[in-house]
Amino acid sequence: MEPRNNPNPASGDDTEIVSRRIERLSLHLNPTPRTLPDGDRQIGMATCARPKLEVDTGKLSGYMRGPHRDVQEKVFDYFESRPELQTPLEISKNDHRELCWRQLVGLVREAGIKPFRYVADDPAKYFAILEAIGSVDMSLGIKMGVQYSLWGGSVINLGTQKHKDTYFDGIDNLDYPGCFAMTELHHGSNVQALQTTATFDPITDEFIINTPNDGAIKWWIGNAAVHGKLASVFARLMLPSHDSKEVSDMGVHAFIVPIRHLDTHETLPGVEIHDCGQKVGLNGVDNGALRFNSVRIPRDNLLNRFGDVSRDGKYTSSLPTVNKRFAATLGELVGGRVGLAYSSVAVLKLAGTIAIRYSLLRQQFGPPRKPEVSILDYQSHQHKLMPMLASTYAFHFATSYLVEKYAEMKRTHDEQLVGDVHALSAGLKAYVTSYTARSLNVCRESCGGHGYAAVNRFGTLRNDHDIFQTFEGDNTVLLQQVAGDLLKRYQEKFQGGALTVTWNYLRESMNSYLSQPNPVTARWEGEDHLRDPKFQLDAFRYRTSRLLQSVAVRLRKHSTTLGGFGAWNRCLNHLLTLAESHIETVILAKFIEAVQNCPDPSARSALKLVCDLYALNRIWNDIGTYRNVDYVAPNKAKAIHKLADYLSFQVRNVARELVDAFDLPDNVTRAPIAMQSEAYSQYTNYVGF
Ligand SMILES: Cc1cc2nc3c(=O)[nH]c(=O)nc-3n(C[C@H](O)[C@H](O)[C@H](O)COP(=O)(O)OP(=O)(O)OC[C@H]3O[C@@H](n4cnc5c(N)ncnc54)[C@H](O)[C@@H]3O)c2cc1C
């Protein structure tokens, strides 16, 4: 409902109100032109008048587009041609699960898009398919991720050739729908404490899979409630000694366990399956709980890449300790995290596109006797959406870099790269998914009441995406891994060790941190200086180095009285801030590189604009830290604020081009409020006028 009182104090008498009302209604019926005249757009921004940047959307989207756009278009075309496979707005949990399965089967068997082969051979292509599928229905994206990245990925990454030979085709063509059964009722994040056991029986040459207590029931397992026939089950490998009196715990390993009959689909003896029920979102995915009552599987079902058991019950591994084997096992599973970080950016692009297109169209209030203005002309609205748009671009390049590094890691198995990708995927997954989750609320709210209509997609996007913050590693836990990694490298640096690629900057900036900030540069406030990538990156790096140095000192101090665990907990917020600061530094560095590498001058200028906004907005958000140590003097702080404000306004002027460059097809941004050409008529049709 609109407010009864017109809050515009300068508006005139009743006749004027009526004529403005008519004018407004006619605007609803005849959508606004794509761009407003400059004068109107610059309301309250007289001091900012500068020529509008010309953005060649085609060139920009050409630069952003990955090499696998063709397969994404195949996905979009397939669903466009099969309306009966599109997810309706109102659908029950059971129908959604069945539809999701039919969508996946259609994609693989009818459209011939077979993602499994790309999981190992061309991860960038796999993630491109995942991105396209996720924007059609996120449940489908997750269902596909469970089948190919989690279940399939565990078989090919943790198993050996015999497993590939036996299972690859069945996983690929969906004859072997499967699950990834790691989490238990009592343990999600702390995977090393899992309690399910796999005890070797040397007499029958089998493993016995057992759930020792209710806390060890496998919980939340995707594909388990309805469709899964097999599962990779994570369990403690128990090895009896020769006289069978004692059993050695060899740590957590993965085993292939059939859970339903391949032909009849009946639950197999010894396996108990329950449904985890209705969820907040992602109801197209059938999550279930599994209990194993002494289920026997052949010895060959141990996924034995990092540890094996011989016929006579001897354990062998190329890795010397339980911890090393565990790290190697989890290290092979980072693909899921890479996929989530990448897909989360796709969600952010989608929500941002809907919110920004709508905000350009929607008009409320205006100066006396003038047409109403677009809500995106309000400074507050620009502040909500423009830094978000800049962040979306920043994340796009950072996650593309992550995918590139992940693919290189899969190709080379380079040890340093493995460590780098592990920390980078943990950090980006945590940072990006938390940011997107917050932004989905902002997007909904910035579209007012219409943002609340389910047809406009924010509800599903928000509910489906929310769990991205938790699965594949809880974000708070993942950020601690990043902080731990930084501290380890910091220690190595002082012991003369080498720093790997992404962390290289610490070598230089630690030195500059140890010296005092320069009082002269702390006062520089010229636009050229503030938009200089060197200033921006130095500021980010300085902050990370400072946080790293100070938390290392605090940890040392507290560990003498509290012990390692207690000291870590005492410094936990500090550690999380450090991890976020580091990830922001990596994101900015990759963004700056992407701007510099962009071959087209028009696209480069547009990217430079959003990159500057990203950098200065982040510095401004953390201005207290910079002021505290006099890295930035008061005059400079003020200049940063003013410039960030101005850049926000500049970005607003090319916001349409910037979202168009995401190149999302109409069947993805289907939200009626985002469809400018048909504008409200789409929406009014939808409700039945
Ligand atoms: C829809 C859905 C699908 C899933 N699919 C699968 C699947 O297919 N297969 C599978 O194996 N699992 C699956 N999971 C499980 C998922 O991976 C776990 O939920 C996740 O790992 C988190 O574990 P948890 O739920 O036990 O949370 P917990 O670890 O109990 O965390 C609860 C809270 O405690 C905090 N916390 C925990 N430890 C720390 C710490 N050290 N420091 C600070 N804070 C901490 C966390 O930040 C969090 O806020 C799924 C879950 C859901 C909801």
The ligand as an ORCA input file, in Angstrom:
! r2SCAN-3c Opt
* xyz 0 1
  C      20.236    -29.560      2.649
  C      21.456    -30.257      3.148
  C      22.110    -31.153      2.319
  C      23.231    -31.850      2.774
  N      23.781    -32.816      1.985
  C      24.750    -33.614      2.502
  C      25.213    -34.762      1.782
  O      24.758    -35.045      0.670
  N      26.164    -35.526      2.346
  C      26.698    -35.249      3.562
  O      27.573    -35.977      4.013
  N      26.270    -34.172      4.287
  C      25.307    -33.362      3.790
  N      24.842    -32.290      4.522
  C      25.402    -32.015      5.845
  C      26.282    -30.782      5.870
  O      27.465    -31.014      5.185
  C      26.492    -30.396      7.333
  O      25.258    -29.907      7.811
  C      27.582    -29.350      7.508
  O      28.829    -29.925      7.263
  C      27.578    -28.699      8.890
  O      27.576    -29.647      9.883
  P      26.495    -29.583     11.076
  O      25.157    -29.466     10.462
  O      26.743    -30.745     11.949
  O      26.807    -28.247     11.826
  P      27.755    -28.057     13.099
  O      29.137    -28.480     12.770
  O      27.126    -28.643     14.289
  O      27.714    -26.470     13.227
  C      26.661    -25.785     13.911
  C      27.117    -24.362     14.235
  O      28.265    -24.421     15.083
  C      29.299    -23.616     14.563
  N      30.588    -24.298     14.787
  C      30.884    -25.609     14.624
  N      32.190    -25.822     14.863
  C      32.744    -24.625     15.154
  C      34.068    -24.166     15.436
  N      35.105    -25.002     15.459
  N      34.261    -22.842     15.647
  C      33.239    -21.988     15.610
  N      31.973    -22.338     15.325
  C      31.718    -23.644     15.097
  C      29.035    -23.514     13.069
  O      29.548    -22.278     12.574
  C      27.515    -23.571     12.992
  O      26.993    -22.267     13.085
  C      23.728    -31.585      4.067
  C      23.095    -30.651      4.883
  C      21.954    -30.022      4.458
  C      21.239    -29.098      5.395
*
